[in-house]
Amino acid sequence: MWWTPKLASNRERFEALALTLRDLLTPQWLKTQQTYDRENPKLVYYLSMEFLLGRSLVNYISHPQTPVNPSNHPTSLPQR
């Protein structure tokens, strides 16, 4: 069944956005991993108790050069 943004619930809109961003980010993640495998760099790991995935998502999609910037689309997600 086909849905239009007007018929979609907030959850369905979120899932559509999340899947779209995953599809856009995956090639870059793979390229990064291939570079790490090829170059074998030293890595530093940092664990933060303040890691906010939601904030990272908002920062990514609100960046003007992001291919999926909701502010550029008339069917953007509702604003809080």
C-alpha positions, 0 to 999 in steps of 0.5 A: 500500500502506498502512503502519502506524507499526509496519511502517515503517522509521526512514527511512519514519518520517523521510520521513513526518515531513519531508513532514508538516512541509513541508506545515505550514510551506509556507503560512507560507513563502508568506505571508512571501514575499507580505509581502516582495514587498508591503512590499519590506523591507530584508534582512540576510543572515547566513551561519553555518558552524554551520547545523544543519538537523537541530537546527532540525527537532528544535527545531521538532517539540519545541516544545509548540505545534507541531501535530506534536509527536511526544511527543504521539503514541503512535507517536512516532519512536524516541528517541536 
